[in-house]
Amino acid sequence: MNGAVSMNRLENCVMSNFKIGVICILFALTTSLALAEEGHEEGADEKEGSALTLSLDERKAAGIVVETVNMRALNEVLRVPAEVVINAYQSARVTPRMQAQVVARHARLGERVEAGQPLVTLSSVSLAQAQGELVVADREWQRVDSLGAKAVGERRFTEAQVARQQAFAKVLAYGMQEAQAEDLLKSGNAAKAIGEFDLLSPLAGTILQDNFIVGELIEPGRVLFDISDETVLWVEARVSPSTLATIEVGAQARVSANGTDWIEGTVIQLHHRLNETTRTQGIRIAVENTADLLHPGQFAEAEITTGRASPTLVVPNESLTLIKGSPAVFKLEGGNGFHVEIVETGSAIGNWTVIEAGLEANDEIAVEGVFHLKSLLLKSSIGDEH
């Protein structure tokens, strides 16, 4: 009986020791795995923090450009749809002042013309009559003037002088140029009073419209030519009244009709009347169009600088990349080593992004070739894992 009891106690003791041993082994394995995992993570962090070393020649070959981080004053930029229109202050319409027939055309649509250049020859019965009256009045005035006021009387002398002046003013009012009228009188040939005259270009510019044909009878006021100097054009944009309050005359702007080629301009006018349909107000931008990239009637996009901001730390948008889902830059340290620097970003304004934390002024970062550096970092991490 005592032997059986002793055997049971021995078995219980062995089982207890076995359980304790198993527990110890499991604890040891768990601890080892945890330490190994922690060591792997630390190793991975060390790899991420390790530098990518590239010589100056290697950086040039890879297209990597380094710039110093600086404080910049970034103004807000407003982008709005716009339309290119003619510069009304540098445009003119050519019209006859009485009924006339088109005899000859001297300029065509799209041509560049100079001020005083003949555009079209017209013939008018009314002008022929006025020219004849001018020739008669001029001859009478020449006769009276040669005799003198004492010989013909003061009244007759004045009447002849006024008649000549009125006849001269009448042909000018019909559209003859002063030089054309003087040439007619100098010729002394009444047979030249046939009512033909040239309409001249009032300014240098491009012909935008010439809607008529030779032989057509033109009524007074009919537009024969639209001429505009397209070297300086207007761009009309519309914004809400609240937005207009942030824009000033003289503000810098730029305009593009294709989204690629931008032309610098300046805000020259802020309209005071709202559009009754859209309830928006207009902005007029003047742009230098010497390269002839814009034409009246084109739709465009306008970027207008609004307000004035205080200097802040910014980096170019292309210098930023994502590392494990966080914005980062490649910071140059020690001359040739690029380190990943996680940054806290603010708002993006134009081509720049505000940096809230992670960089300081005068830090050097890669602004071009960032994708190449990121690919090198990826290759390095893959190689270390294997």
C-alpha positions in Angstrom: 0.0 0.0 0.0 2.8 2.4 0.9 4.6 1.5 -2.3 1.6 2.4 -4.4 1.3 5.8 -2.7 5.0 6.5 -3.2 4.7 5.6 -6.9 1.8 8.1 -7.4 3.7 10.8 -5.7 6.7 10.2 -7.9 4.5 10.3 -11.1 2.9 13.6 -9.9 6.3 15.1 -9.3 7.5 14.0 -12.8 4.5 15.5 -14.5 4.8 18.8 -12.6 8.5 19.1 -13.6 7.6 18.2 -17.3 4.9 21.0 -17.4 7.3 23.5 -15.9 9.9 22.5 -18.5 7.5 22.9 -21.4 6.5 26.3 -20.1 10.1 27.4 -19.9 10.8 26.3 -23.4 7.8 28.1 -24.8 8.7 31.3 -22.9 12.3 31.1 -24.3 11.0 30.6 -27.9 8.6 33.5 -27.6 11.3 35.8 -26.2 13.7 34.8 -28.9 11.2 35.5 -31.7 10.3 38.9 -30.2 14.0 39.9 -30.0 14.6 38.7 -33.5 11.6 40.7 -34.8 12.7 43.8 -32.9 16.2 43.4 -34.3 14.8 43.1 -37.9 12.7 46.3 -37.5 15.7 48.2 -36.1 17.8 46.9 -39.0 15.1 48.1 -41.4 15.0 51.5 -39.8 18.7 51.7 -40.0 18.5 50.9 -43.7 15.9 53.6 -44.3 18.1 56.1 -42.4 21.2 55.1 -44.3 22.6 57.5 -46.9 22.6 57.0 -50.6 26.1 58.1 -51.6 26.6 59.6 -55.1 29.5 61.5 -56.4 29.1 64.8 -58.2 29.6 63.1 -61.6 27.0 60.4 -60.7 24.5 63.1 -59.8 25.0 64.9 -63.0 24.7 61.7 -65.1 21.4 60.9 -63.2 20.0 64.4 -63.7 19.9 65.1 -59.9 19.8 68.8 -59.1 20.3 70.1 -55.6 19.0 73.4 -54.3 19.0 75.3 -51.0 15.8 75.6 -49.1 14.8 79.2 -48.6 12.0 81.4 -47.3 9.8 82.8 -50.0 6.8 85.1 -50.1 4.2 83.2 -52.1 1.1 85.1 -53.2 -2.1 83.3 -53.8 -2.9 82.5 -57.4 -6.4 82.5 -58.7 -7.1 80.5 -61.9 -10.3 81.5 -63.9 -11.6 80.9 -67.4 -11.2 83.9 -69.7 -11.7 85.0 -73.3 -9.3 86.9 -75.6 -10.8 90.1 -77.0 -9.5 93.0 -79.2 -7.9 95.9 -77.6 -10.6 98.5 -78.2 -8.1 101.3 -77.5 -5.9 100.1 -80.4 -8.6 99.3 -82.9 -10.7 101.1 -85.5 -13.5 100.6 -87.9 -13.4 101.9 -91.4 -16.8 103.1 -92.8 -18.0 105.4 -95.6 -19.9 108.5 -94.6 -22.3 108.5 -97.6 -23.6 106.0 -100.1 -20.8 104.8 -102.4 -19.9 101.9 -104.7 -16.7 99.8 -104.2 -14.4 100.4 -107.1 -11.2 98.5 -106.0 -9.9 96.6 -103.0 -6.3 97.3 -101.8 -6.1 95.2 -98.6 -7.4 91.7 -97.6 -8.4 89.9 -94.5 -5.4 89.0 -92.2 -3.0 91.5 -93.8 -0.9 93.8 -91.7 -1.4 97.4 -92.8 0.2 100.7 -91.8 -1.4 104.0 -90.8 -2.4 106.0 -93.9 -2.3 102.9 -96.3 -5.1 102.9 -98.9 -7.6 100.1 -98.1 -10.4 100.6 -100.7 -11.4 102.9 -103.5 -15.0 104.1 -103.5 -17.1 106.1 -106.0 -19.9 108.4 -104.9 -22.3 110.6 -106.8 -22.7 112.8 -103.7 -18.9 113.2 -103.4 -18.6 114.0 -107.2 -21.1 116.8 -106.7 -19.2 118.0 -103.6 -15.9 117.9 -105.4 -17.3 119.9 -108.3 -18.6 122.5 -105.8 -15.2 122.7 -104.3 -13.4 123.3 -107.6 -15.9 126.1 -108.4 -15.6 127.7 -105.0 -11.8 127.5 -105.0 -11.6 129.2 -108.4 -13.9 131.9 -107.3 -11.9 132.4 -104.2 -8.7 132.6 -106.2 -10.2 135.3 -108.4 -11.6 137.4 -105.5 -8.4 137.0 -103.5 -6.3 138.2 -106.4 -8.5 141.4 -106.7 -8.5 142.1 -103.0 -11.2 143.1 -100.6 -11.2 146.8 -101.6 -11.9 146.0 -105.3 -14.7 143.5 -104.8 -16.0 144.7 -101.5 -15.6 143.3 -98.0 -18.9 141.3 -98.1 -18.1 139.6 -101.5 -14.6 138.9 -100.3 -15.8 137.2 -97.1 -18.6 135.2 -98.9 -16.1 133.8 -101.4 -13.7 132.8 -98.6 -16.4 131.1 -96.5 -17.8 129.3 -99.6 -14.4 127.8 -100.3 -13.9 126.7 -96.7 -17.3 125.1 -96.6 -16.9 123.3 -99.8 -13.5 122.0 -98.6 -15.0 120.9 -95.3 -17.8 119.1 -97.1 -15.5 116.8 -99.1 -13.5 116.0 -95.9 -16.8 115.1 -94.1 -17.6 112.7 -97.0 -14.4 110.9 -96.4 -11.7 112.5 -98.6 -8.4 113.1 -96.9 -7.1 116.6 -96.8 -4.1 115.7 -99.0 -6.5 114.2 -101.5 -8.6 117.3 -101.7 -5.5 119.5 -102.0 -4.2 117.4 -104.9 -7.6 117.8 -106.6 -7.3 121.6 -106.3 -3.7 121.8 -107.3 -4.4 119.9 -110.5 -6.9 122.6 -111.5 -8.7 119.9 -113.6 -12.5 119.9 -113.0 -12.7 116.6 -115.0 -11.1 114.8 -112.0 -14.1 115.6 -109.8 -15.6 112.1 -110.5 -16.4 111.2 -106.9 -13.7 108.6 -106.4 -11.6 108.5 -103.3 -9.6 106.1 -101.1 -10.4 105.1 -97.5 -7.1 105.0 -95.6 -6.2 102.9 -92.6 -6.4 105.1 -89.5 -3.8 103.0 -87.6 -1.2 100.2 -88.0 -2.6 96.8 -87.3 -4.1 93.6 -88.7 -7.3 93.4 -90.8 -9.8 91.3 -88.8 -12.8 91.8 -91.0 -13.5 92.9 -94.6 -17.0 91.8 -95.5 -17.7 93.3 -98.9 -17.1 92.7 -102.6 -16.0 94.9 -105.5 -19.0 96.6 -107.2 -21.2 96.4 -104.1 -23.2 99.6 -103.2 -22.4 100.5 -99.6 -24.7 102.4 -97.3 -23.4 105.1 -94.9 -22.0 103.7 -91.7 -21.5 100.2 -93.1 -18.3 98.6 -91.6 -15.9 97.7 -94.4 -12.8 97.0 -92.3 -12.1 96.1 -88.7 -8.5 96.8 -87.9 -6.7 96.1 -84.6 -3.2 96.2 -83.3 -2.8 92.7 -81.9 0.6 93.3 -80.3 -1.3 94.2 -77.1 -4.6 92.3 -76.5 -7.2 92.2 -73.8 -8.2 89.1 -71.9 -11.6 89.3 -70.1 -12.1 87.1 -67.0 -15.1 87.0 -64.6 -15.0 86.3 -60.9 -17.4 86.6 -58.0 -17.7 90.1 -56.3 -16.1 88.7 -53.1 -13.1 87.4 -55.0 -12.7 90.7 -56.9 -12.0 92.4 -53.6 -8.7 90.5 -53.3 -7.5 91.7 -56.8 -5.9 95.0 -57.5 -5.2 97.0 -60.6 -1.6 96.4 -61.5 -1.6 92.8 -60.2 0.5 90.3 -62.1 -1.3 87.7 -64.3 -0.6 85.2 -67.0 -2.7 83.8 -69.8 -2.7 80.6 -71.8 -4.9 79.4 -74.6 -3.5 75.8 -74.6 -2.4 75.3 -71.0 1.2 75.1 -72.1 2.3 78.4 -73.5 1.8 81.2 -70.9 2.0 84.9 -71.6 2.7 87.4 -68.9 0.1 90.2 -68.4 -1.2 92.8 -66.0 -4.6 93.6 -64.6 -5.5 97.0 -66.0 -9.2 97.3 -65.2 -11.8 96.0 -62.7 -15.4 96.3 -64.0 -17.9 97.9 -61.7 -21.1 96.4 -63.2 -22.2 92.8 -62.5 -23.3 90.5 -65.3 -27.1 90.2 -64.9 -27.1 86.5 -65.7 -24.0 85.1 -63.9 -23.8 87.8 -61.2 -20.1 88.0 -61.7 -17.7 91.0 -62.3 -15.2 91.4 -65.0 -11.4 91.7 -64.9 -9.5 93.0 -67.9 -5.9 91.8 -68.4 -3.5 93.4 -70.9 -1.0 91.0 -72.4 1.9 91.5 -74.8 1.2 89.4 -77.9 4.3 90.0 -79.9 4.6 86.3 -80.6 1.1 86.2 -82.1 0.0 83.3 -79.8 -3.4 84.8 -79.0 -6.2 85.9 -81.2 -9.6 87.6 -80.4 -12.3 85.1 -79.8 -10.1 82.4 -78.2 -11.0 80.9 -74.9 -8.2 80.8 -72.4 -7.2 80.4 -68.8 -5.9 83.2 -66.7 -3.9 83.0 -63.5 -4.1 86.2 -61.4 -1.9 87.0 -58.3 -4.0 88.0 -55.3 -3.0 89.5 -52.0 0.5 89.7 -50.5 1.8 86.8 -48.3 4.7 86.9 -45.7 7.8 84.8 -46.4 7.6 81.1 -45.4 9.7 78.0 -45.8 8.8 76.3 -49.1 10.1 73.6 -51.5 9.4 72.9 -55.1 6.5 70.5 -55.7 8.8 68.1 -57.7 11.2 67.7 -54.7 8.5 65.9 -52.7 7.9 62.1 -52.8 6.0 59.6 -50.6 8.0 57.2 -48.4 5.8 54.7 -46.6 2.8 57.0 -47.2 4.5 60.1 -45.7 5.8 63.1 -47.7 9.5 63.2 -47.7 12.5 64.8 -49.4 16.1 63.7 -50.1 18.3 65.9 -48.0 22.0 66.2 -48.9 24.3 65.8 -46.0 28.1 65.3 -45.7 28.7 66.4 -49.3 27.6 63.3 -51.2 25.0 61.5 -49.0 21.3 61.8 -49.5 19.1 61.0 -46.5 15.3 60.5 -46.5 13.8 63.3 -44.5 10.1 63.0 -43.6 8.4 66.4 -43.6 5.2 68.0 -42.6 3.6 69.9 -45.5 1.2 72.8 -45.6 -0.7 74.3 -48.5 0.5 74.1 -52.1 0.7 77.4 -53.9 1.5 77.3 -57.6 4.7 75.3 -58.1 5.6 75.4 -54.4 4.6 73.6 -51.2 4.8 75.1 -47.7 6.9 73.1 -45.2 5.6 73.1 -41.6 8.3 70.9 -40.1 11.2 68.6 -41.0 13.4 71.1 -42.8 15.2 74.4 -42.0 16.3 77.3 -44.1 19.6 76.6 -45.9 19.1 72.8 -46.0 20.1 71.3 -49.3 17.6 68.9 -51.0 17.2 67.2 -54.4 14.7 69.1 -56.5 15.3 67.1 -59.7 16.0 63.4 -60.1 14.0 62.5 -57.1 12.5 59.5 -58.8 16.0 58.1 -59.5 16.9 58.5 -55.8 13.8 56.7 -54.7 14.5 53.8 -57.1 18.0 53.5 -55.7 16.6 53.5 -52.2 14.1 50.7 -53.2 16.9 48.6 -54.8 19.0 49.0 -51.7 16.2 47.9 -49.3 15.5 44.8 -51.5 19.1 43.9 -51.7 19.5 44.1 -47.9 16.5 41.9 -47.3 18.1 39.1 -49.4 
